[in-house]
Amino acid sequence: MEEIRETKDEIRSNISKTLTALSGMEIEEKITRIENRLFEFANFLEANIILLYINSTSEVNTLKIIERCLNYKKIVILAAFDTRKYNMKLMKIDDITTDLIPGPRGILEPDSSRCNVVPIECIDIAIIPGVAFDEKGGRIGSGDGYYDRLIPKLSITTRKVALSFENQIISQIQMESHDKYVDIIITEKRIIYKI
């Protein structure tokens, strides 16, 4: 088990170095392609209530996606994190500029004084963050397990979709019993359906 954790940390480090080596323009072009693929994806277009995330450094930037969803009148849900209990509250946001505050992880999250909690069973599609993925839907997240605990609580009909740079797709991720898979991965080059 310790060996798997060390391997995951090594993968996180390698992905971070790979992404840091890309120019800002390269990253922007890749994000635009991923965003366009997402907005052409039937399951996403049909969804009304969408769980999204605010990215950390080694994840696909989602701010433009969130803004575009709000412009399309989709209901946008983001997580507010409780770092003491390692869980999260899912909250509806209406405006990026007024509804977000810095959270305990140093990432913007919904302001609980302005945003309402949304029951998890209402979510139509969940966009799940990750640092690395394989073609079987295996994922490596930040290491805190927030999304590994969230995924099993989602409805069986809720699509679990990851956004990833092609550079973040690796041949195989060693999954532990608590690790959870995503159904679909959208990169700048393709859409990968879990094998």
Buried (B, 14 or more C-beta within 10 A) or exposed (E): EEEEEEEBEEBBEBBEEBBEEBEEEBBEEBBEBBBEBBEEBEBBEEBEBBBBBBBEEBBBBBBEBBBBBBEEEBBBBBBBBEEEEEBBBBBBBEEBEEBBBEBEBEBBBBBEEBBEEBEBEBBBBBBBBBBBBBBBBBBBBBEEBBBBBBBEEBEEEBBBBBBBBEBBBBEEBBBEEEBBBBBBBBBBEEEBEBE
